[in-house]
Every structure is written in structure tokens, then in C-alpha cells.
Amino acid sequence: MHEPPDAANLLETARALLLAELLPALPEAQKMNARMIANAIAIAARAARDNSTFPTPPEADLIRAGAYDPGTPGHDAAVAMLMDIARARCAVSSPRALDD
Amino acid sequence: MDDARRGAIEDFLRAASGDPALRITGAALLSGGAIQQNWALDVVLHGAPEAWVLRTDNAATLAVSLPRAAEYALLRAARAADVTVPEPLFLCKDPAIAGAPFFVMRRVAGIAAGHRVVKSATLGGGRDALARALGQELARIHSIKPPRADLGFLGAAPADAGLAFITAQRAALDRQSRPRPALEWGLRHMERTAPSPVPTRLTHNDFRTGNIMVDEAGITAVLDWEFAGWGDPAADLGWLCARCWRFGNVAQEAGGIGPREALYAGYGDVDDARVRWWELGAHIRWATIAIDQAERHISGVETSLELALTGHMVPELELQVLRMVETAHA
């Protein structure tokens, strides 16, 4: 068993320090890099906390061939599953997208 | 830029400009994109100061971007069609001079950064005027018709730009290691609802907020021509209006800058349904570009936090694609 605090806690704590103390002290030319680092840490922290399980999505080849077109029996379930997967992926990569 | 390279570029510019006394008095790297480098050159030409930009490639470039010589030809063609572009001055095809082919154009003042442009209510004469001006610029670009000997590098115009787009996007997905069912969902919808083809025109293919330089009075330059090709003009309108290119200012549908109606009015005759079809395509295309960019980082070709983070934009684009398809069905 790993020693606490865990990965997510370490990342969140490090990010808070970066934003509160380092970012204001950095020259203007480096602020964008610091914001990118903060963003990367935020994604990694959310990924570390995430315990989503993903169903097997519809096969790309079948979608391409029209097997899930509107009016087919599998259409509604397929689009619902794709939406669920996309939302779960956004929850880690860009949670603000879920607010829209 | 080291002294040897700067000296070689200076020698080239002396010969190209016909001024053996030309001097480079300053060279500073501007904030460039992932693909190319831009250098601000301060030059003394015939005894008078000039402000130029030298544009060249990064070592690792996207396979889909046009080389500098092609971009130079596009700038010349655009300028002849009254598009607001920086004046192209000199082209150097010899990679030995600067490490890669480059061209020099006149430096234009203004702001391009998307997040700043969309926040301002006054830049470019105000939101309505700027959106209208964007439409006018696009109409001028779309006045350029194939075939054109000077733009031969663009290849033959596709018979059906919409279907060609779907084929190209599927090929881009097939090059990747993991399937992308949400993007496939969007492409299949596009295939089922494709509008009939129209005569192709020159399309910029990256005409969006962030690539348009503006000042308080208006547009000062349409930048970044490296994705241009023969296509459906509505594709450019769709790319500009796509929600993913509004820099968070989603209520202003023309690139986060101004109203869609003003853009359309500036452009002229617009088939709105066709633009919306391409808007869905814009999200799919941006997603496949983002996947490619992230792959450059993941594969080790170019380790870059910016490229890595670009990959994390893909889920949001996938969600938007699914939402747009559902809205279209509703």
C-alpha cells in the first residue's frame, strides 16, 4: 500500500501552490507555461480520482456502415452510450464542457 | 537565431532586395504556432527602417500543411484579390540559408490572440462591423476560382468537397491507433445529410478568430494560409462560426466576435443550412487535428505540454459533435 497522501492529493496541493505562489512571481512571458502546467496537473488529478468504468462502445466500422442510423433498432442505445462515454471523458479532460 | 544564420539571411535579402547595404538590425522570435516559426526582422533597406516578418518551419511539421513557397504564392494571390494580407516580399526556397525554406513579408500591427479579440467590444470598429468585415474578407478569398497555374500545388479541385472532406476525415481516423466512435457518429450523420456539391473556390481552411489580426479600426491581416485548398466556400464560414472557435464567447456566433447575421451580411449570399453542416465538420476536423497533435507528443516526435493538452480537448469536441447530431435529428 502506498503512503498517503495519494497521487490526487499531491497533485491538487502542488497545483494550488503553483497558482497561489509561483504564478504571480513569474515574468509575463512564463505565465502561460505556468497556466498550462496547472491545467495538466488538474487533468492528472481528476484522472487519479476517477473510477469510471467504460462500456464497450459501438464499433466504428459499424457506425460508418450505417448499422446504427436513425430508425435502426440499435440507434437510441448507441447514441445514449456514446453520450455517456463522452461525458465521462469530459469529466476528466474538460469538466466545464459538462455545464453547457 | 545565431550569427551565422542571421548573416546568411542578410546576404540573401541583400541580393533579393537589390540593396547591397541592407542590414538586419533586429531579429526576435514571435509567438509562433506549433507548425511554423515567425521572426520579427528589423531591417534597414536603402537607408530607411523596415519592419518585416520571416516565416519558416519548425523541424516537425504537420503533413497536411503547405510548405512556405506555397504559402507565399497564396499570399500573392490573396493580395491580388484584395484580401487583407501582409505584403509578401521575398521567397527563399533554399533550405541551406535558414535551415528550412522561408519567406519574408511586411510586418503588420494588430492583435490576433483569440481570447483578447473576443473580449473586446471595440476592436475592429465594434462587434457588428468586425463580423461584417470578416464576411467581406471571406467573400474576396472565395472570388478566387480554379484552375490557377500559380496555385497548381493545390492539386485538382474535388468534384464534391463535402464527400471529399468525409473521406479525408475517415482516413485521418484510420491512421490512428484507437477508434473514435463519437467522431464516426458525426461523420456518418454528415454523409447521410450531405448537401449537393457547389463549384469550388479557394478556401482558407483556418479562417478563425486567432488567425485574423485586427486593430481598433478593422482587420489588418488574414494570417496562416497553410491549410488553404479548393473547397466549398461554406466550409470557411462553418469553421469561423463553430462553437469550438468562439474562445468561450459562445453567444457571438461569428467566431466569438460578433453576430452571425453581420458575418452573413458582409459575405453576401449564404446558404445557412450548408454552413451548419460544415460547422459540425469543423468540430470533427479540429478533433482529428488535436488527435494528430497529441500523437506527436505521445510518439516522442515532439515532446510538448501544449501538444499534450491539445489532446485533452478531444472529449469536449466529441461531446459537442454528439450534441450537434442530436439537435439536427430533433
Interface residues (C-beta under 8 A of the other chain):
Chain A: N33 M36 I37 N39 A40 I43 P57 P58 E59 A60 I63 R64 G66 Y68 D69 P70 A78 V79 L82 M83 I85 A86 R87 R89 C90 V92 S93 S94 A97 L98 D100
Chain B: R170 L173 P179 R180 P181 A182 E184 W185 L187 R188 R192 V250 L305 E306 A308 L309 H312 M313 V314 P315 E316 E318 L319 Q320 L322 V325 E326 H329
